Amino acid sequence: MYIMSMDFKEKQIVIEYLLRLTLRQKHDLMVQEGGQNLNNLINEALDRLSVEGRLIFENDFLVKKDKLWYLEYFSKSTYYRIKNESMSTFLNCLGL
């Protein structure tokens, strides 16, 4: 599926799936893409996010903080705008 045709929810589903695969990889169920393991690809994609995008990505996908954690940092509209941009950047870096 091409990233530009994905809606917000589809991007979230794909990212959550990829992160579950990475967790499996850490438990010796290796997943590799073209010689690079998935964990390395995901770390490289995370490095390309903006500071705000990485904050959102880490709190929503990696740490899984309370759903309203962002109110301390962003308005609701800004949060969703940055989250959508960071999800697109992340998936684009993975070649999706």
MOURTA-V596769 format. One record per residue. N is the residue number from 0. RES is the residue in one letter. NEAR is the number of other C-alpha atoms within 12 Angstrom. Layout:
{{N;RES;NEAR} {N;RES;NEAR}}
This chain:
{{0;M;13} {1;Y;15} {2;I;25} {3;M;18} {4;S;12} {5;M;20} {6;D;17} {7;F;22} {8;K;17} {9;E;20} {10;K;29} {11;Q;25} {12;I;17} {13;V;25} {14;I;34} {15;E;24} {16;Y;17} {17;L;29} {18;L;30} {19;R;21} {20;L;23} {21;T;25} {22;L;20} {23;R;18} {24;Q;19} {25;K;16} {26;H;12} {27;D;13} {28;L;15} {29;M;18} {30;V;23} {31;Q;19} {32;E;14} {33;G;11} {34;G;11} {35;Q;15} {36;N;24} {37;L;27} {38;N;28} {39;N;23} {40;L;27} {41;I;34} {42;N;22} {43;E;20} {44;A;28} {45;L;32} {46;D;21} {47;R;24} {48;L;28} {49;S;20} {50;V;15} {51;E;25} {52;G;32} {53;R;28} {54;L;26} {55;I;36} {56;F;37} {57;E;28} {58;N;21} {59;D;27} {60;F;29} {61;L;21} {62;V;15} {63;K;16} {64;K;15} {65;D;13} {66;K;15} {67;L;17} {68;W;19} {69;Y;26} {70;L;15} {71;E;12} {72;Y;17} {73;F;19} {74;S;15} {75;K;16} {76;S;13} {77;T;17} {78;Y;27} {79;Y;23} {80;R;18} {81;I;28} {82;K;34} {83;N;31} {84;E;28} {85;S;34} {86;M;42} {87;S;34} {88;T;29} {89;F;37} {90;L;35} {91;N;25} {92;C;21} {93;L;29} {94;G;18} {95;L;20}}
